[in-house]
């Protein structure tokens, strides 16, 4: 009996959906780097001098990783970058929640400003798990291909 959803379909869906989300999020942040810088500042984790640079560097990195993952070029590197960003964002959100900071997630720029930190954290955890699952699928598939 064939499974309802093949691993190939699930792998492609994860790649396209999460890659697309990162492209969208990066573009929204690039549209207003000052607002994204304020969002970074609200987490109180980064020295003030680094905030403008992060607000400029992170969004294009998100877009680039998302594009590479969707077009399936350097996809393991792109997925690893997205996984690292998801972990970084989850840690930032989690520590802000634990410290009771009134943070503005800044995840999607001004597009979803009303997203609560707890909802954003759950979303990041989901993205982290899905991306990690995709990477595991790639390793498993590559080992099977070499064994054959």
Secondary structure by P-SEA (a helix, b strand, c coil): ccccccaaaaaaaaaaaaaaaaaaaaaaaaacaaaaaaaaaaaccccccaaaaaaacaaaaaaaaaaaaaaccaaaaaaaaaaaaaaaaaaaaaaaaaacccccccccccccccccaaaaaaaaaaaaaaaaaaaaaaaaaaaaaaac
